[in-house]
Amino acid sequence: MIVTTSTHLEGYKVTEHLGVIRGITVRSRGVGGNFLGGLQSLVGGRNSVYTDLCEQSRQEAYDLLMLHAQQVGANAIINMRYDANEVMQGITEVLAYGTAVKVQKIEG
């Protein structure tokens, strides 16, 4: 699967647009994680507890995006983006989305 944040793929021709696809996850940090994250924030610097949570959330949304792309028969995703919103305090939605396409390598 080829994935790009660009609206086109250099060296490839889009042969079919399959529509918008997405992967979404909703995550929260438990009491223990919030406690450890809070302790790290008192010290300052990189907060590995929340960094890890964010990375896991983005990866899960990305994996779901890939699954959705496969389900519609895409071999590439263009204009891929992430978005995140707080659903309620301490609970965050992470969305990965883009346009599913079929591409063909340009010979030349």
N, C-alpha and C positions, 0 to 999 in steps of 0.2 A: 504494500500500500504506500503510495507516494502522498505525502502531506506537505502543504505549503501555506504560509500566511499570505502569499501573493495571489493575485487574481488570475494568474496564468502560470504555466509550467514551461520553462525554456526547453526547447527540443522535443516538445510533445504537442499534439493536436487534440483538443477536446472534441470527442466524437458524439458524446451524449451527456446532457445535464440530467441528473437524477433527483435533484431537489435538495432542500436544506435537511441536514441531519444533525443529530445532537447526542450528547452523552451527559447525563445529569446525576449528581450525587448530593445528598444532604448529610452533613456531618456535624457532630458536636464533640467537645472534649469533656470527658468525665471529671468528676470532682477531684480525683487524684492528679489528673493531668493539669487541671486548672490551678491546683495548689503548686505543683512543680513549676508550671509556666509563670505563676505569680512570683515565686521565689527568684526565678531567673530574671524577671523584669526588675526586681529590686536591685540586682547587681548591675544590670545594664548590659549592653552588647547584644550579640546574637542570641536569640531565644530559640534554642533547638527544639523545644517541646512544640511550639506553635509552627515553627518552620517545617518540622516533620509532618504535622497534621495537614498543613497546606499542601505539601508535596504529595502526600498520600491521596488527598482529595482530588488534586489536579490529575494525578495518574489514573485514578479510578474513573473520572469523567472522560479522560482521553481513551481509556480502554473501552468504555461503553460507546464512545464515538466510533471507534474502529469497528466494533461489533455491528453497529447500525449501518455503517458504510458497507460492510460485507453483506448484510441482509438485503440491501437494495441493489447489490451487484456492482458496486463501484470498484475501480482499481486506483482511484486517487481522490483526494479531498483538497479543494482550493479554498482560499480565503478563510482558513481555520482561525478561530479565536477562542479565548477564554473569557468568562464573565463570572462574577461572584456577587452574591447578595446575602445580607443577613435576613433570614426568615423571621427569627425572633432572637432575643438576646442569647448569645452563646450557640446558636444554630445557624450554620451557613450553607447556602446552596452554591455549588460550583458547577458551571455549565461549560462544556466544550462544544463548539458548533462550527459548521462550515457547509460548503456545497459539495455534494457527492457528484462525481463525474466519472465517465469512462474516457480514458486517454489512449492515444496511440503514438508510439515513438516516430518522430519524423526521420525518414531515411535521407541521408544526404551527406 
